[in-house]
Amino acid sequence: MEDLMTDNNLINYDEVKSTLHNLNTDDTIASAHGILCGFSCVKPDLKLDDWLNEVLVSIDLTNVNEKDAHEQLAKIYNTTLSQLSDATLNFQLLIADEDARLREQADTLIQWCQGFLVGLGLQKVSTTDADVLEMIKDFSEISKLDGDVLDGEQNAQDLSEIIEFVRMGTLLIQETLQPSKQDYISPDTLH
């Protein structure tokens, strides 16, 4: 099996985009990654099987292709959770990169946002933080876009900015809904 990670611990979209094709699911890898990210924002103790149960109907680990796909999904899960908790903001959306056609990049961003919203909806989001609520609303608007609107070279810069907005928004939502443990000071320490 190919190594899915690049040197800087990012997942190579082109190498994993067909991972779900042989499995019992209608999700794309971009959508599945969005579900993982959204779900992890609302479920701090998210397990691999929690995510896979939302993305897959079933998996047969005696089938070599399905076993390989499961291993790829496990790597995506581990890398993503590591990225989301990385203090250096090394998190990346698992969507087509800038080398892909602009339309494919736009479509995968839309799929990712749709998945993220599904993931958030798997648990109750309890926050009154205005920034988070606005960000979720913005993700919802992005998820409704038509990829044609973002197609065309004149829109490449706009799309790049939207992708960065979603990336940073995800980190904001993650941090707000699950403040990092490194920032936590025990009340016992204060006395």
Secondary structure, 3 states (H helix, E strand, C coil): CCCCECCCCCECHHHHCCCCCCCCCCCCHHHHHHHHHHHHHHCCCCCHHHHHHHHCCCCCCCCHHHHHHHHHHHHHHHHHHHHHCCCCCCCCCCCCCCCCCHHHHHHHHHHHHHHHHHHHHCCCCCCCCHHHHHHHHHHHHHHCCCHHHHCCHHHHHHHHHHHHHHHHHHHHHHHHHCCCHHHCCCHHHHC
